[in-house]
């Protein structure tokens, strides 16, 4: 029997359960006319609403969220505000070349700094810290991959800008009590945030700026008319001069726009969170700096501490279920949950008895180009945002600024960035996009199996 996605998330997600009571805004119950309408109440949508309204206090803006603020990726993710851009660093280089790769990472650094400044300047209650990111390798082949990544960053002239430090096994052994970690690459520009607190703080800022926010208002049809764009919901409709589709992994569900389903496809990632660790348990594993961490698998594990002393770990695999084009009710992935728990206890054997307190999943927006896309749909009245591959926390904040500029027809350094209105590869047809997602998943799994044939604790 299908599990209701929102109920599953609210019951099992640590972010949602720890948040406490939440009262959503009422749904749209009328037909109205606005200057700008935004579909989707995540980081991108809410930041766009706030930035545009603060620039244009006399303009009317309505944001339509299909469920509640925080139900999508912005409230389910691990909360990494990081410089990762699209799928993977050197996939980006292979697809787009050196110059655009350098521009992409500088854009991402700007995004991390923009997010940090916003949180600190507005005193947002989102448990923000800025401990940096440590990429770790386990097997010999992974160490070589990590070394190659470090050399690529050096060749691109990004070592100093990213604040990179190479760490050998001996140095890491002084920081972590783990039999797996063989090498590491530390990067300065990464913050950690409670994403559900953050996205609901952004809702507060958007409302204070004068945006109208309607929750539980799914857009059932979009129609491009001579005098505007019409968005229909179960309770009413919005006619807007301009529209932003900030639906990311949910974009293929929108009806009425030609070619919209070919721009991205959803993939699911799974997350588990432990009970709070005791001081003795933390002492047993080290990790004194409490930095964000990722490993060098193709289908990575990502792991971080929470503000109340738990460990979150996610990844290991991605879900690409057969029904993904018809419904987003695919949040139940016991195999991936179990694999993450097993990996955590293999990484830190002293936590063998730790209890997993929460399990949940969420969808990310993927595309063939391995990079985010901001483009027009039909004409310049509709702007679409997709393709962050689960790395949209910082980018989502900065892209709110970028979209506010686009909505005002203002040319800026941000709107000149190469992902804006680029020529993207499309996957026409639901079957082809599903097969593409499954082929990508199986290829990455095969590479991981090859690289992990001999791990440090198996030598």
Secondary structure, 3 states (H helix, E strand, C coil): CCCCHHHHHHHHCHHHHHHCCCCCCCCCCCEEEEEEEEECCCHHHHHHHHHHHHHCCCCCEEEECCCCCCCCHHHHCCCEECCCCCCCHHHHHHHHCHHHHHHHHHHHHHHHHHHHHHHHHCCCCCCCECCCEEEEECCHHHHHHHHHHHHHHHHCCCHHHHCCEEECHHHHHCCECCCCCCEEEEECCCEECCHHHHHHHHHHHHHHCCCEEECCCCEEEEEEECCEEEEEECCCEEEEEEEEECCHHHHHHCCCCCCHHHCCEEEEEEEEEECCCCHHHHHHHECCCCCEEEECCCCCEEEEECCCCCEEEEECCCECCCCCCCCCCCCCCHHHHHHHHHHHHHHCHHHCCCCEEEEEEEEEEECCCCCCEEEECCCCCEEEEECCCCCCHHHHHHHHHHHHHHHCCCCCCCCCCCCECCCCCCCCCHHHHHHHHHHHHHHHHHHHHHHCCCCHHHC
